[in-house]
Every structure is written in C-alpha cells, then in structure tokens.
Amino acid sequence: MRFLLLSSGGQASCLKTLMKELVAREHEYFLADSNFLKNEFTTLENLHSQSFDAVIMTDYKFKKYASCKGKKKESREI
C-alpha cells in the first residue's frame, strides 16, 4: 500500500515510528509537511496525480489534501 502522510512542520517527528512500521511492513509512504505544501511548485493536482491508498494527517487543516479527483481518501487525524 502507498500512504500519504501530511503533517505540520514540527509534527513530522511524531510520525517517525509510523514511518518505520510502514517500511517494516513493506509499504511505501510520501511525507508532505506544511513547508512542502506551501511550496509554489506543489499543487493539489501534482499531489493527487500520485496514487495513494490512504492518507494520514496530523492536523485536520490538511483535509483538502485528503481527497483526490472528487473521491475522498481514507483519512484519520492522529
């Protein structure tokens, strides 16, 4: 499975254990923090052009990134 991890700048460290567990289970992940999402080269289309099975976000403000082409991805706030 492929996971999209969304986090605020200082909260990415709280996902380290989760990232290790995903790798141990042979899953892929893409970490996007708030700095990455503010980058002028990052658009929702670029992010959504990738295929993710689930989204994990540390803050509910990222909910707009949790849907893809009108289909809402499974997302949970941690």
C-alpha positions, 0 to 999 in steps of 0.5 A: 500500500502507498500512504500519504502522510501530511503533517505540520512542520514540527509534527513530522517527528511524531510520525517517525515510528509510523514511518518505520512500521510502514517500511517494516511492513513493506509499504511505501509512504510520501511525507508532505509537511506544511513547508512542502505544501506551501511550496509554489511548485506543489499543487493539489493536482501534482499531489493527487496525480500520485496514487495513494491508498490512504492518507494520514494527517496530523492536523485536520487543516490538511483535509483538502489534501485528503481527497483526490479527483472528487473521491475522498481518501481514507483519512484519520487525524492522529 
